[in-house]
Amino acid sequence: MDPSQTSPAVSDEPTLDDLARQHPRWEFFTGTNFRPYGRLKLSSPPVVLMGEDTMDLRDQINGYLGRQP
């Protein structure tokens, strides 16, 4: 049997800890709906983003930051 078929799949999806290291001004948590959330610390008005998964959340944060002056 091919070893690649028996090895567990390796995910390229970042964890919430990975996102926290990449974006130190943000807080991350998993909501009651099991989706990842990110909140910009000390923002007024509050900035909270939700993703389908952590890759989607990372893309949303990068998009948000790209739109800021």
ABEGO torsion letter per residue (X at the ends): XBAAAABBBBBABBBAAAAAAABAABBBBBBAAGBBBBBBBGBOBBBBBBBABAAAAAAAAAAAAAABX
